[in-house]
Amino acid sequence: MTQFSYCGGVLFCEDVSINDMARNVGTPFYCYSAEALEQNYRSFVGAFDGLDKEICYAVKSNSNQAVIRLFANLGAGADVVSEGELRRALAAGISPDKIVFSGVGKSRAELTTALEFGCGQFNVESRPELELLSAVAADLGKTATVVFRVNPDVDAETHDKISTGRAGDKFGIEFEQIGEVYARAEALEAIDARGLAVHIGSQLTRLDPFLAAFEKVANLINDLRMQGYSVDRVDLGGGLGIVYRDENPPALNDYAEIVQTVFGDMKLALTFEPGRRLTGEAGILVSEVIYVKESGGRRFAIVDAAMNDLIRPTLYDAWHDIDFVVEKTAETPLSPIDIVGPVCETGDVFAVQRAMPEIDAGDLLLFRSAGAYGAVMSSTYNSRPLIPEILVKGDQYAVVRPRLDYDQLIKMDIVPDWIFTG
Ligand SMILES: *Cc1c(COP(=O)(O)O)cnc(C)c1O
C-alpha cells in the first residue's frame, strides 16, 4: 500500500511518522490508513459498475466503530455473524435493511434481536435454522427475508482453517438439499425466500474456485426457477485474497468479469461481503524489540507484541512481511532470526528463521497487512491489555481504541463474598 511508505528513512502512514506515533502512543499498536480503506472500498465498488449490487462489509475482519463508520459513509452495508457484530454495525450507522446476518449458529436470542431491528437479510445455513427463524418471526409478527447458503463442495485452495465450501465443512446447506429446503420455505408464512448465498473461504488467490462455485449456484438458481420459485437475489460472499508475501491475488476486474459472465444476464440483485480485501493491507502492527538473544544455535528477537495481539501466524502459520520503522543506515547482511512474542507458549512466534538485517533491542518493527483479522482476534491472554488501534487520515491521527488499562482488566473479574479475602 502506498499509504505506508518511507520518507527520509522513516515509515509514514499517509503524512504521519510511525516513529513519532510510537513515541506518543507507546508500543505495540495497530495503525490503519483511512485513505487506504477508502481506496480499497472505492476500487471494489468501481469494479462492479453497472451491476445491481449491495456491498456488505464483513465486519468480522475489523469491527472497530471508526472503520465501520468510514465504510458506512461510503454507502456500505454490513455482513455480520453475531448479535455483537449486528449491534456494532447499527451503532456505526449502518441501516438495518443493509445488514446481512450470516453464520452457522445464530441463536434464538440473536434471531429475535435481528428481526426486531429489521435486519435486511438472513443467510440461513440449515433446515433447523429455517424452522427456528420462522417460529421466531411468526411470534413477532414479522417476515424474515432469507437467502440460503449453499455448500457447493468446492475447494477454495486456501488454508485448511479458512476453507468453508467443501462437503464436510460445517457451513451451508448441501447442494442436493437446497430444493427441499426452498420448498419448505415457501410453505412458511413468516419466511420470504429470495435466493441463494455462497462463501467458500477466505484469502483466495485464484479465480477458478470462485468460478466453479458461482457456476454451481447459477445452475441451482435456474433449477429453482424452473420449479416455479422466484429467485431474485444472490449473495456471493467475500474471500478475495490480498498480498501478505508474494501472492498474486485476483484483480478486481477479473473477479468482476466472472461475476458478470455467470450472473450478468440472470436478473439478480447481487450482494458482496468483502472483508480482508478492504481492510487487510490498510493496516500494520507496530512493535518494539525488547531483547535479542541466542539460544540452541538460533537467534531470537523478542518483541513486545504477541500472539494475543496478532494470532494469525500462530493459528494459520500466516506470513506477515516484517520491516523496520526506521530504516537501518548501515546495510547489514541478512541472517535468519526467529521473531517471537513474550507469551508463555512455544506457538507465540511471528516468524521462523526470517532473513533480516541485524536487529537490535529498541528497534521498532512493523508487521504488514495486519488490518484484517488482527485486532478483532486479540485477547488478553497472559493478562496483556488489548493494544491501541490508531486511524490515520492525512496528517492527523486518532486513537480509535485505547489501550486497556490494568485496572479495567482486573475489574472485569468478581470475587464472590464466600471467598475469604482477608
Ligand atoms: C468471513 C466471511 C466473509 C469475509 O471474508 P473475507 O475473506 O474477509 O472477504 C464474508 N462472508 C462470510 C459469510 C464470512 O464468513
Ligand as a Chemical Component Dictionary entry (heavy atoms), coordinates in Angstrom:
data_LIG
# 
_chem_comp.id                   LIG 
_chem_comp.type                 NON-POLYMER 
_chem_comp.pdbx_formal_charge   0 
_chem_comp.three_letter_code    LIG 
# 
loop_
_chem_comp_atom.comp_id 
_chem_comp_atom.atom_id 
_chem_comp_atom.alt_atom_id 
_chem_comp_atom.type_symbol 
_chem_comp_atom.charge 
_chem_comp_atom.model_Cartn_x 
_chem_comp_atom.model_Cartn_y 
_chem_comp_atom.model_Cartn_z 
_chem_comp_atom.pdbx_ordinal 
LIG C1 C1 C 0 -15.622 -14.198 6.838 1  
LIG C2 C2 C 0 -16.744 -14.050 5.899 2  
LIG C3 C3 C 0 -16.687 -13.078 4.890 3  
LIG C4 C4 C 0 -15.485 -12.218 4.655 4  
LIG O1 O1 O 0 -14.415 -12.951 4.183 5  
LIG P1 P1 P 0 -13.098 -12.214 3.640 6  
LIG O2 O2 O 0 -12.220 -13.316 3.242 7  
LIG O3 O3 O 0 -12.571 -11.418 4.768 8  
LIG O4 O4 O 0 -13.525 -11.365 2.494 9  
LIG C5 C5 C 0 -17.782 -12.939 4.069 10 
LIG N1 N1 N 0 -18.881 -13.719 4.229 11 
LIG C6 C6 C 0 -18.965 -14.669 5.176 12 
LIG C7 C7 C 0 -20.194 -15.480 5.302 13 
LIG C8 C8 C 0 -17.903 -14.869 6.041 14 
LIG O5 O5 O 0 -17.974 -15.817 6.976 15 
# 
loop_
_chem_comp_bond.comp_id 
_chem_comp_bond.atom_id_1 
_chem_comp_bond.atom_id_2 
_chem_comp_bond.value_order 
_chem_comp_bond.pdbx_ordinal 
LIG C1 C2 SING 1  
LIG C2 C3 SING 2  
LIG C2 C8 DOUB 3  
LIG C3 C4 SING 4  
LIG C3 C5 DOUB 5  
LIG C4 O1 SING 6  
LIG O1 P1 SING 7  
LIG P1 O2 DOUB 8  
LIG P1 O3 SING 9  
LIG P1 O4 SING 10 
LIG C5 N1 SING 11 
LIG N1 C6 DOUB 12 
LIG C6 C7 SING 13 
LIG C6 C8 SING 14 
LIG C8 O5 SING 15 
# 
